[in-house]
């Protein structure tokens, strides 16, 4: 279960004042610059038996994305396309404020932002995942698990998802069987990716904008804006969070900061994916 507004701990006024006074000096409570992201570590292939996976550490935030491909029935309005489904689970041990139970609106929001970013940009060639036109298609399940909450779960989840999808292998399907069946651990190709998509989140605290907010910064932020980008800089989506208002100039500045941040995320993901695929190739020879 994720964190509902009533569960969020109140930050002492002295802590909020400290955060804002540091921002006035161009510093942050964890020592970063306003436009500096936390250290990123990406481990593709973290779950051996998944079709694709990646463990991501964004500072102290830890998120795992696992990809599983199953057979399913296509949607009536897109009978010749595969399906992608995104779910998010905030594991209770990830935070003292998470409780057991079904996901709440925050988990749904995280999953929705990531799902929409990939769906609206047609990032995956879903038409190549058809098994029997109009009857059977492959369904991509992206399950995101928050293992340690230290802020900015959306970006961490998006990084993990992209790294997992970029290293996902599509299992073979026995089309002669009735009904068709998936041949587990027999892979015929990589997941057909059309575009790389990532999300970058910017927080507004007072009059200051910071990238990759940690949990303390999120708790005092007036508002946050998550911007989804395609690798070429195209904006794929916007999601505002928090009750504070944003001026048009704020949005422009947040998008600019978001794109600079997204490029850093893309670079780290590409390095991790390239290294992982090179390792697989070396192990196969």
Secondary structure, 3 states (H helix, E strand, C coil): CCCCHHHCCCCCHHHHHHHHHHHHCCCCCCCCCCCCCCCEEEEECCCCCCCEEEEEEECCEEEEEEEEEEEECCCHHHCCCCEEEEEEEECHHHCCCCCCCCCCHHHHHHHHHHHHHHHHCCCECHHHHEEECCCEEEEEEEEEEEEECCCCHHHHHHHHHHHHHHCCEEEEEECCCCCCEEEEEEEEEECCECCCEEEEEEEEECCEEEECCCHHHHHHCCEEEEEEEECCCCEEEEEEECCCCCCHHHHHHHHHHHHHHHHHHHHHHHHHHHHHHHHHHHHHC
